[in-house]
Amino acid sequence: MAQENGPEDRRERGRKAVFRVPGTALLAVVLLMVCLVPTAFSGVPGLWALYVVPLALIVFVVRTRTVATGEGLAVRTMFGHRELPWERLKGLAITGRAKVKAVLTDDTEVPLPTVRTRHLPVISLVSEGRLKDPSGLTDDEDQPPA
């Protein structure tokens, strides 16, 4: 088992960015569960099955994420997982609602859950220049010398 010796080891592995639903969203799910108590246990048989909805929401919040590393993107949804190496990516597409999709070299599009257009500079930094930042925030060439 390899042991990490400090910040040098972390730098060698490269940057990593995780985009996910904030954990505070679980508070809304707990509130929904509390609000369902009078209905679910009102004496009508089968209404306890209403708790399937908040349980599914918990799974969604905990599982759904996109992780960007030096190797590529890891997309995890409620029911699946997909690895997208940088070499297989042609670029990123932006939808009308500021959502981002990865465009593969075979022109298929893979939605990137929880990634929005404001995250593109971070993805550009993590990709180490393999994907250009359309906002220009990470361009070093345009900055005057200090």
C-alpha positions in Angstrom: 0.0 0.0 0.0 1.5 3.4 -1.1 1.6 6.0 1.5 1.2 9.7 0.8 4.2 11.7 2.0 2.7 15.2 1.8 1.9 17.9 -0.7 4.5 16.7 -3.2 2.6 13.4 -3.8 -0.7 15.3 -4.2 0.9 17.6 -6.8 2.3 14.6 -8.8 -1.2 13.1 -9.1 -2.5 16.4 -10.5 -5.5 18.4 -9.8 -9.0 17.0 -9.1 -12.4 18.7 -9.1 -15.6 17.2 -7.9 -19.0 18.6 -9.0 -21.9 17.3 -7.1 -25.3 18.2 -5.6 -24.6 20.1 -2.3 -25.1 17.9 0.8 -27.4 20.5 2.2 -30.0 19.3 -0.3 -30.5 16.3 2.1 -32.1 18.7 4.5 -34.9 19.3 2.1 -35.3 15.6 1.6 -35.5 15.1 5.4 -38.1 17.9 5.6 -40.1 16.1 2.9 -40.0 12.9 4.9 -41.3 14.6 8.0 -44.1 16.2 6.0 -45.1 12.8 4.6 -45.6 11.3 8.1 -49.2 12.3 8.5 -50.2 11.1 5.0 -48.1 7.9 4.9 -49.3 6.7 8.3 -52.9 7.9 8.1 -54.4 4.4 8.2 -54.9 4.0 4.4 -53.0 0.9 3.4 -50.1 1.3 1.1 -49.5 5.0 1.5 -46.3 4.3 3.3 -44.9 3.6 -0.2 -44.8 7.4 -0.6 -41.4 7.1 1.2 -39.9 5.7 -2.0 -39.7 9.2 -3.4 -37.5 10.7 -0.7 -35.4 7.6 -0.6 -34.8 7.9 -4.4 -33.9 11.6 -3.8 -31.3 10.6 -1.2 -29.7 8.2 -3.6 -29.7 10.9 -6.3 -28.0 13.5 -4.1 -25.4 11.1 -2.7 -24.5 9.3 -6.0 -24.8 11.9 -8.8 -21.5 13.7 -9.5 -18.9 14.5 -12.1 -15.2 14.2 -11.2 -12.5 15.8 -13.3 -8.9 14.5 -12.9 -5.8 14.5 -14.9 -6.9 11.3 -16.7 -10.3 12.5 -17.7 -13.9 12.8 -16.5 -15.8 10.3 -14.4 -19.5 10.7 -14.7 -21.6 9.0 -12.0 -25.4 9.0 -12.2 -28.1 7.4 -10.1 -27.8 4.1 -11.9 -24.5 4.1 -13.7 -20.9 5.2 -14.0 -18.8 6.2 -17.0 -15.2 7.0 -17.5 -14.3 9.6 -20.2 -10.6 9.9 -20.8 -9.4 13.3 -22.2 -8.2 11.5 -25.4 -11.8 10.5 -26.3 -13.2 14.0 -25.8 -13.6 16.3 -28.8 -14.9 19.1 -26.6 -17.8 20.3 -24.5 -21.2 21.5 -25.6 -23.4 23.9 -23.7 -27.1 23.5 -23.7 -29.7 26.3 -23.5 -30.0 25.9 -19.7 -26.3 26.4 -19.0 -25.8 22.6 -18.7 -22.7 21.0 -20.1 -22.4 17.9 -22.2 -19.1 16.1 -23.2 -18.8 15.5 -26.9 -16.8 12.4 -27.7 -14.7 11.8 -30.8 -17.5 9.8 -32.3 -19.9 12.8 -31.9 -22.0 11.2 -29.1 -22.9 13.5 -26.3 -22.7 12.5 -22.6 -24.5 14.8 -20.1 -22.3 15.9 -17.3 -24.5 16.1 -14.2 -24.0 19.0 -11.9 -21.6 20.7 -14.2 -22.6 24.2 -15.4 -20.9 26.8 -17.6 -19.4 28.6 -14.6 -17.3 25.4 -14.0 -15.6 25.4 -17.4 -12.5 27.3 -16.2 -12.0 24.7 -13.4 -12.3 21.8 -15.9 -9.8 23.5 -18.2 -7.3 23.8 -15.4 -7.8 20.2 -14.3 -7.5 19.0 -17.9 -4.0 20.6 -18.1 -4.8 22.4 -21.3 -6.5 19.5 -23.2 -9.8 21.4 -23.1 -9.6 25.2 -23.7 -11.5 27.6 -21.4 -14.1 29.4 -23.5 -14.3 32.2 -20.9 -10.6 33.0 -21.2 -10.2 33.2 -17.4 -7.3 30.7 -17.4 -5.4 32.2 -20.3 -1.9 33.2 -19.1 -0.8 34.7 -22.5 -3.1 37.7 -22.2 -1.8 38.8 -18.8 0.8 41.6 -18.7 4.1 40.7 -16.9 4.2 41.6 -13.2 
